[in-house]
Amino acid sequence: MKKRLVIISFFVIIFIAFITIWNFSYREGLEEAYTPIIEAPSGKVIPLESGMFKRSDFSTDYVNLPVDEDHQRFLKDYYNNRAFLGAPPTIPHPVANDHSVGGNTCIQCHQDGGFVEKYNAYAPITPHPEMINCRQCHVEKKTDATFKPFAFNKETPPKVGVGVNNALIGTPPMIPHQLEMRESCISCHAGPSAPKEIRTTHPERINCRQCHLPKTNEAPIMDESAFKRSFKTTDEK
Protein backbone atom coordinates (compact mmCIF):
# COMPACT_ATOMS: atom_id res chain seq x y z
CA MET A 1 0.00 0.00 0.00
CA LYS A 2 2.79 2.41 0.91
CA LYS A 3 4.52 1.64 -2.38
CA ARG A 4 1.35 2.52 -4.33
CA LEU A 5 1.02 5.84 -2.51
CA VAL A 6 4.60 6.69 -3.43
CA ILE A 7 3.97 5.90 -7.10
CA ILE A 8 0.68 7.84 -7.15
CA SER A 9 2.32 10.82 -5.42
CA PHE A 10 5.13 10.75 -7.97
CA PHE A 11 2.71 10.91 -10.91
CA VAL A 12 0.68 13.64 -9.19
CA ILE A 13 3.84 15.71 -8.77
CA ILE A 14 4.77 15.11 -12.41
CA PHE A 15 1.28 16.13 -13.50
CA ILE A 16 1.30 19.31 -11.41
CA ALA A 17 4.79 20.17 -12.76
CA PHE A 18 3.53 19.64 -16.32
CA ILE A 19 0.52 21.88 -15.77
CA THR A 20 2.71 24.59 -14.19
CA ILE A 21 5.28 24.57 -17.00
CA TRP A 22 2.63 24.45 -19.71
CA ASN A 23 0.75 27.36 -18.16
CA PHE A 24 3.93 29.42 -17.84
CA SER A 25 4.95 28.66 -21.42
CA TYR A 26 1.47 29.50 -22.72
CA ARG A 27 1.39 32.86 -20.97
CA GLU A 28 4.91 33.70 -22.13
CA GLY A 29 3.91 32.92 -25.70
CA LEU A 30 0.99 35.31 -25.45
CA GLU A 31 3.27 38.09 -24.28
CA GLU A 32 5.63 37.63 -27.24
CA ALA A 33 2.74 37.66 -29.70
CA TYR A 34 1.22 40.79 -28.23
CA THR A 35 2.05 43.96 -30.12
CA PRO A 36 1.31 47.05 -28.11
CA ILE A 37 -0.81 49.64 -29.85
CA ILE A 38 0.87 53.01 -29.98
CA GLU A 39 -1.70 55.69 -29.68
CA ALA A 40 -1.34 58.54 -32.14
CA PRO A 41 -0.32 61.71 -30.36
CA SER A 42 -3.02 64.28 -30.08
CA GLY A 43 -2.66 67.95 -30.70
CA LYS A 44 0.02 69.60 -32.77
CA VAL A 45 3.04 67.45 -33.54
CA ILE A 46 6.40 68.64 -34.76
CA PRO A 47 7.54 66.21 -37.50
CA LEU A 48 10.80 64.37 -36.92
CA GLU A 49 13.74 66.54 -37.89
CA SER A 50 16.62 64.08 -37.72
CA GLY A 51 15.95 62.85 -41.27
CA MET A 52 17.07 66.07 -42.93
CA PHE A 53 20.60 65.65 -41.60
CA LYS A 54 21.10 62.13 -42.97
CA ARG A 55 22.41 63.23 -46.39
CA SER A 56 24.23 66.34 -45.21
CA ASP A 57 27.58 64.88 -46.34
CA PHE A 58 26.48 65.44 -49.94
CA SER A 59 25.39 69.06 -49.53
CA THR A 60 28.72 70.68 -50.44
CA ASP A 61 29.14 68.36 -53.40
CA TYR A 62 25.71 69.36 -54.69
CA VAL A 63 26.68 73.04 -54.56
CA ASN A 64 29.77 72.48 -56.68
CA LEU A 65 28.16 69.97 -59.03
CA PRO A 66 27.44 71.42 -62.51
CA VAL A 67 23.86 71.14 -63.72
CA ASP A 68 23.43 68.56 -66.44
CA GLU A 69 21.06 70.40 -68.76
CA ASP A 70 20.52 67.36 -70.97
CA HIS A 71 19.26 65.08 -68.20
CA GLN A 72 17.23 67.33 -65.90
CA ARG A 73 14.03 66.21 -64.28
CA PHE A 74 10.97 68.43 -64.18
CA LEU A 75 7.98 68.63 -61.84
CA LYS A 76 5.73 67.40 -64.64
CA ASP A 77 7.64 64.12 -64.70
CA TYR A 78 7.59 64.01 -60.90
CA TYR A 79 3.80 64.20 -60.70
CA ASN A 80 3.09 62.08 -63.78
CA ASN A 81 4.88 59.23 -62.05
CA ARG A 82 2.33 59.17 -59.23
CA ALA A 83 -1.24 57.88 -59.22
CA PHE A 84 -2.30 60.88 -57.14
CA LEU A 85 -0.78 63.67 -55.13
CA GLY A 86 1.17 62.20 -52.22
CA ALA A 87 1.21 58.64 -53.59
CA PRO A 88 4.50 56.73 -53.74
CA PRO A 89 6.09 57.04 -57.20
CA THR A 90 5.70 54.06 -59.48
CA ILE A 91 8.69 52.26 -60.98
CA PRO A 92 8.99 53.64 -64.53
CA HIS A 93 11.52 51.10 -65.75
CA PRO A 94 11.60 47.29 -66.07
CA VAL A 95 12.29 45.36 -62.89
CA ALA A 96 14.92 42.65 -63.08
CA ASN A 97 13.32 40.35 -60.54
CA ASP A 98 9.59 40.46 -59.99
CA HIS A 99 9.95 38.69 -56.67
CA SER A 100 12.60 40.96 -55.18
CA VAL A 101 11.50 43.25 -52.38
CA GLY A 102 13.88 45.97 -53.41
CA GLY A 103 16.51 46.11 -50.72
CA ASN A 104 19.22 44.48 -52.80
CA THR A 105 18.33 46.00 -56.13
CA CYS A 106 16.62 49.40 -55.79
CA ILE A 107 19.16 50.69 -53.29
CA GLN A 108 22.00 50.19 -55.75
CA CYS A 109 20.84 53.22 -57.74
CA HIS A 110 18.45 55.06 -55.42
CA GLN A 111 20.45 55.32 -52.21
CA ASP A 112 23.01 57.86 -53.48
CA GLY A 113 21.59 58.70 -56.89
CA GLY A 114 23.93 59.22 -59.80
CA PHE A 115 23.66 58.78 -63.54
CA VAL A 116 22.42 55.40 -64.78
CA GLU A 117 23.55 54.79 -68.32
CA LYS A 118 21.06 51.96 -68.77
CA TYR A 119 18.13 54.35 -68.44
CA ASN A 120 19.96 57.50 -69.59
CA ALA A 121 18.80 59.37 -66.49
CA TYR A 122 19.76 60.30 -62.96
CA ALA A 123 18.23 58.01 -60.38
CA PRO A 124 16.03 59.88 -57.88
CA ILE A 125 17.35 59.49 -54.36
CA THR A 126 15.08 57.83 -51.84
CA PRO A 127 14.52 59.87 -48.67
CA HIS A 128 14.07 56.65 -46.66
CA PRO A 129 16.74 54.08 -47.67
CA GLU A 130 16.29 52.35 -44.33
CA MET A 131 12.95 50.96 -45.53
CA ILE A 132 14.33 48.11 -47.58
CA ASN A 133 11.00 46.61 -48.65
CA CYS A 134 10.66 49.17 -51.45
CA ARG A 135 8.09 47.29 -53.47
CA GLN A 136 5.65 47.15 -50.61
CA CYS A 137 4.68 50.69 -51.70
CA HIS A 138 6.33 51.24 -55.09
CA VAL A 139 4.82 49.19 -57.89
CA GLU A 140 5.93 48.72 -61.46
CA LYS A 141 4.10 50.97 -63.89
CA LYS A 142 2.15 48.93 -66.43
CA THR A 143 -0.16 51.45 -68.05
CA ASP A 144 -1.29 55.06 -67.92
CA ALA A 145 -4.94 54.13 -68.44
CA THR A 146 -7.48 52.86 -65.91
CA PHE A 147 -9.44 49.65 -66.14
CA LYS A 148 -12.76 51.36 -65.60
CA PRO A 149 -13.87 54.99 -65.76
CA PHE A 150 -14.40 56.59 -62.37
CA ALA A 151 -15.03 60.00 -60.92
CA PHE A 152 -11.74 60.36 -59.09
CA ASN A 153 -9.80 63.47 -59.96
CA LYS A 154 -6.21 64.04 -59.04
CA GLU A 155 -5.70 66.81 -56.54
CA THR A 156 -3.96 69.80 -58.01
CA PRO A 157 -0.29 69.82 -57.01
CA PRO A 158 0.97 72.80 -55.05
CA LYS A 159 2.25 75.60 -57.18
CA VAL A 160 5.86 76.68 -57.11
CA GLY A 161 7.48 79.95 -57.95
CA VAL A 162 8.40 83.25 -56.47
CA GLY A 163 5.95 84.25 -53.75
CA VAL A 164 3.60 81.28 -54.13
CA ASN A 165 4.34 79.50 -50.87
CA ASN A 166 5.67 82.43 -48.89
CA ALA A 167 3.81 83.60 -45.80
CA LEU A 168 5.12 87.11 -46.39
CA ILE A 169 7.03 88.81 -49.15
CA GLY A 170 10.67 87.94 -48.87
CA THR A 171 10.21 85.15 -46.35
CA PRO A 172 11.48 81.60 -47.05
CA PRO A 173 8.86 79.50 -48.86
CA MET A 174 6.86 77.18 -46.63
CA ILE A 175 6.72 73.40 -47.12
CA PRO A 176 3.50 72.63 -49.06
CA HIS A 177 3.56 68.84 -48.61
CA GLN A 178 3.51 66.31 -45.78
CA LEU A 179 6.83 65.46 -44.15
CA GLU A 180 6.24 61.90 -43.08
CA MET A 181 8.73 59.72 -45.00
CA ARG A 182 10.03 62.86 -46.67
CA GLU A 183 12.13 64.15 -43.82
CA SER A 184 15.29 64.20 -45.94
CA CYS A 185 14.78 67.47 -47.83
CA ILE A 186 18.02 67.23 -49.77
CA SER A 187 16.95 63.96 -51.40
CA CYS A 188 14.34 65.73 -53.54
CA HIS A 189 15.53 69.33 -53.51
CA ALA A 190 19.23 68.96 -54.30
CA GLY A 191 21.50 67.02 -56.55
CA PRO A 192 21.29 66.19 -60.26
CA SER A 193 18.07 64.18 -59.89
CA ALA A 194 16.12 66.99 -58.17
CA PRO A 195 13.30 68.44 -60.29
CA LYS A 196 14.47 71.70 -61.80
CA GLU A 197 11.60 73.82 -60.41
CA ILE A 198 12.15 72.86 -56.77
CA ARG A 199 15.92 72.55 -56.70
CA THR A 200 17.33 74.56 -53.81
CA THR A 201 20.06 77.09 -54.41
CA HIS A 202 21.64 76.54 -51.01
CA PRO A 203 21.84 72.84 -50.07
CA GLU A 204 24.89 73.59 -47.95
CA ARG A 205 22.57 75.14 -45.33
CA ILE A 206 21.76 71.74 -43.97
CA ASN A 207 19.14 72.69 -41.38
CA CYS A 208 16.33 73.40 -43.90
CA ARG A 209 13.53 73.54 -41.39
CA GLN A 210 15.20 76.22 -39.39
CA CYS A 211 13.74 78.63 -41.97
CA HIS A 212 11.21 76.59 -43.98
CA LEU A 213 8.13 75.66 -41.95
CA PRO A 214 5.34 73.19 -42.78
CA LYS A 215 2.36 74.89 -44.35
CA THR A 216 -1.03 74.10 -42.85
CA ASN A 217 -4.59 75.01 -43.71
CA GLU A 218 -5.39 76.09 -40.19
CA ALA A 219 -6.62 79.61 -39.71
CA PRO A 220 -4.07 81.86 -38.03
CA ILE A 221 -4.58 82.48 -34.35
CA MET A 222 -3.52 86.09 -34.59
CA ASP A 223 -5.90 88.87 -35.52
CA GLU A 224 -5.23 89.40 -39.22
CA SER A 225 -6.73 92.85 -39.12
CA ALA A 226 -3.79 93.96 -37.01
CA PHE A 227 -1.39 93.24 -39.86
CA LYS A 228 -1.51 94.80 -43.30
CA ARG A 229 0.83 94.45 -46.18
CA SER A 230 1.84 97.89 -47.33
CA PHE A 231 3.36 96.75 -50.62
CA LYS A 232 2.97 93.92 -53.10
CA THR A 233 6.54 93.41 -54.24
CA THR A 234 9.89 93.82 -52.61
CA ASP A 235 10.70 96.69 -54.97
CA GLU A 236 7.47 98.55 -54.38
CA LYS A 237 7.74 101.53 -52.02
QUISUL-V24386 format. One record per residue. N is the residue number from 1. PHI is phi as a letter, one per 20 degrees, with the letter a starting at -180 (* if undefined). D_CENTER is the distance of its C-alpha to the mean C-alpha in Angstrom with 1 decimal. Layout:
n=N phi=PHI d_center=D_CENTER
n=N phi=PHI d_center=D_CENTER
//
This chain:
n=1 phi=* d_center=76.0
n=2 phi=f d_center=74.4
n=3 phi=f d_center=72.9
n=4 phi=f d_center=71.2
n=5 phi=f d_center=69.8
n=6 phi=f d_center=68.3
n=7 phi=f d_center=66.7
n=8 phi=f d_center=65.4
n=9 phi=f d_center=64.0
n=10 phi=f d_center=62.2
n=11 phi=f d_center=60.5
n=12 phi=f d_center=59.7
n=13 phi=f d_center=58.0
n=14 phi=f d_center=56.1
n=15 phi=f d_center=55.0
n=16 phi=f d_center=53.9
n=17 phi=f d_center=52.0
n=18 phi=f d_center=50.2
n=19 phi=f d_center=49.3
n=20 phi=f d_center=48.0
n=21 phi=f d_center=45.8
n=22 phi=f d_center=44.5
n=23 phi=f d_center=43.6
n=24 phi=f d_center=41.8
n=25 phi=f d_center=39.9
n=26 phi=f d_center=39.0
n=27 phi=f d_center=37.6
n=28 phi=f d_center=35.7
n=29 phi=f d_center=34.1
n=30 phi=f d_center=33.0
n=31 phi=f d_center=31.4
n=32 phi=f d_center=29.3
n=33 phi=f d_center=28.2
n=34 phi=f d_center=27.2
n=35 phi=d d_center=23.6
n=36 phi=f d_center=23.5
n=37 phi=e d_center=21.7
n=38 phi=e d_center=19.6
n=39 phi=f d_center=20.3
n=40 phi=f d_center=17.8
n=41 phi=f d_center=18.9
n=42 phi=e d_center=21.0
n=43 phi=n d_center=21.5
n=44 phi=f d_center=19.4
n=45 phi=c d_center=16.5
n=46 phi=e d_center=15.4
n=47 phi=g d_center=11.6
n=48 phi=g d_center=11.2
n=49 phi=d d_center=12.5
n=50 phi=f d_center=12.9
n=51 phi=f d_center=9.7
n=52 phi=f d_center=11.4
n=53 phi=e d_center=14.4
n=54 phi=f d_center=13.2
n=55 phi=d d_center=14.2
n=56 phi=f d_center=17.1
n=57 phi=f d_center=19.6
n=58 phi=e d_center=19.0
n=59 phi=f d_center=19.5
n=60 phi=f d_center=23.3
n=61 phi=f d_center=23.3
n=62 phi=f d_center=21.2
n=63 phi=f d_center=23.9
n=64 phi=e d_center=26.7
n=65 phi=f d_center=25.3
n=66 phi=f d_center=27.3
n=67 phi=f d_center=25.6
n=68 phi=e d_center=26.3
n=69 phi=f d_center=27.6
n=70 phi=e d_center=28.1
n=71 phi=c d_center=24.6
n=72 phi=f d_center=22.4
n=73 phi=e d_center=19.6
n=74 phi=c d_center=19.8
n=75 phi=f d_center=17.8
n=76 phi=g d_center=19.9
n=77 phi=f d_center=18.6
n=78 phi=f d_center=15.0
n=79 phi=e d_center=15.6
n=80 phi=f d_center=18.2
n=81 phi=e d_center=15.8
n=82 phi=c d_center=14.1
n=83 phi=f d_center=16.1
n=84 phi=b d_center=15.3
n=85 phi=f d_center=13.5
n=86 phi=n d_center=9.8
n=87 phi=f d_center=10.2
n=88 phi=f d_center=8.6
n=89 phi=f d_center=11.0
n=90 phi=f d_center=14.1
n=91 phi=e d_center=15.9
n=92 phi=e d_center=18.7
n=93 phi=c d_center=20.9
n=94 phi=f d_center=22.9
n=95 phi=d d_center=21.6
n=96 phi=f d_center=24.1
n=97 phi=c d_center=23.9
n=98 phi=f d_center=23.0
n=99 phi=e d_center=22.9
n=100 phi=f d_center=20.5
n=101 phi=e d_center=17.2
n=102 phi=o d_center=15.7
n=103 phi=g d_center=15.8
n=104 phi=e d_center=19.1
n=105 phi=d d_center=18.9
n=106 phi=f d_center=15.5
n=107 phi=f d_center=15.0
n=108 phi=g d_center=18.4
n=109 phi=d d_center=17.4
n=110 phi=e d_center=13.7
n=111 phi=f d_center=13.5
n=112 phi=d d_center=15.8
n=113 phi=m d_center=16.4
n=114 phi=o d_center=20.0
n=115 phi=e d_center=22.5
n=116 phi=d d_center=23.0
n=117 phi=f d_center=26.5
n=118 phi=g d_center=26.3
n=119 phi=d d_center=24.1
n=120 phi=l d_center=25.5
n=121 phi=b d_center=22.2
n=122 phi=e d_center=19.6
n=123 phi=f d_center=16.7
n=124 phi=f d_center=13.3
n=125 phi=e d_center=11.5
n=126 phi=f d_center=8.2
n=127 phi=f d_center=6.1
n=128 phi=c d_center=5.9
n=129 phi=f d_center=9.6
n=130 phi=f d_center=10.5
n=131 phi=e d_center=9.4
n=132 phi=f d_center=12.5
n=133 phi=e d_center=13.0
n=134 phi=g d_center=11.3
n=135 phi=e d_center=13.8
n=136 phi=f d_center=13.1
n=137 phi=d d_center=10.7
n=138 phi=e d_center=11.9
n=139 phi=d d_center=15.6
n=140 phi=f d_center=18.3
n=141 phi=e d_center=19.6
n=142 phi=d d_center=23.2
n=143 phi=b d_center=24.4
n=144 phi=e d_center=23.8
n=145 phi=e d_center=26.2
n=146 phi=d d_center=26.0
n=147 phi=f d_center=28.3
n=148 phi=b d_center=29.7
n=149 phi=f d_center=29.9
n=150 phi=b d_center=28.1
n=151 phi=e d_center=27.7
n=152 phi=f d_center=24.0
n=153 phi=d d_center=23.2
n=154 phi=f d_center=20.0
n=155 phi=f d_center=19.0
n=156 phi=f d_center=20.0
n=157 phi=f d_center=17.3
n=158 phi=f d_center=17.7
n=159 phi=f d_center=20.4
n=160 phi=c d_center=20.5
n=161 phi=p d_center=23.5
n=162 phi=f d_center=25.9
n=163 phi=n d_center=26.1
n=164 phi=f d_center=23.8
n=165 phi=d d_center=21.1
n=166 phi=e d_center=23.4
n=167 phi=f d_center=24.8
n=168 phi=c d_center=28.1
n=169 phi=f d_center=29.7
n=170 phi=n d_center=28.8
n=171 phi=e d_center=25.9
n=172 phi=f d_center=22.5
n=173 phi=f d_center=20.3
n=174 phi=e d_center=18.0
n=175 phi=e d_center=14.3
n=176 phi=e d_center=14.5
n=177 phi=c d_center=11.1
n=178 phi=f d_center=8.8
n=179 phi=d d_center=7.0
n=180 phi=f d_center=5.2
n=181 phi=m d_center=1.8
n=182 phi=c d_center=3.8
n=183 phi=f d_center=6.6
n=184 phi=e d_center=8.2
n=185 phi=f d_center=10.2
n=186 phi=f d_center=12.6
n=187 phi=f d_center=10.5
n=188 phi=d d_center=10.9
n=189 phi=d d_center=13.9
n=190 phi=b d_center=16.1
n=191 phi=n d_center=17.8
n=192 phi=f d_center=19.7
n=193 phi=e d_center=16.8
n=194 phi=f d_center=15.6
n=195 phi=g d_center=17.0
n=196 phi=g d_center=20.3
n=197 phi=f d_center=20.2
n=198 phi=d d_center=17.2
n=199 phi=f d_center=18.1
n=200 phi=f d_center=18.9
n=201 phi=e d_center=22.4
n=202 phi=b d_center=21.9
n=203 phi=f d_center=19.1
n=204 phi=f d_center=21.6
n=205 phi=e d_center=21.1
n=206 phi=g d_center=18.2
n=207 phi=e d_center=17.8
n=208 phi=g d_center=16.3
n=209 phi=e d_center=15.9
n=210 phi=f d_center=19.5
n=211 phi=d d_center=20.5
n=212 phi=e d_center=17.7
n=213 phi=d d_center=17.1
n=214 phi=f d_center=14.9
n=215 phi=e d_center=17.0
n=216 phi=c d_center=18.2
n=217 phi=e d_center=20.9
n=218 phi=f d_center=22.9
n=219 phi=f d_center=26.4
n=220 phi=f d_center=27.4
n=221 phi=f d_center=29.5
n=222 phi=f d_center=31.9
n=223 phi=f d_center=34.9
n=224 phi=f d_center=34.0
n=225 phi=f d_center=37.7
n=226 phi=e d_center=38.1
n=227 phi=c d_center=36.1
n=228 phi=c d_center=37.1
n=229 phi=f d_center=36.1
n=230 phi=e d_center=39.2
n=231 phi=b d_center=38.1
n=232 phi=d d_center=35.7
n=233 phi=c d_center=35.0
n=234 phi=f d_center=35.0
n=235 phi=e d_center=38.3
n=236 phi=f d_center=40.0
n=237 phi=e d_center=42.6
//
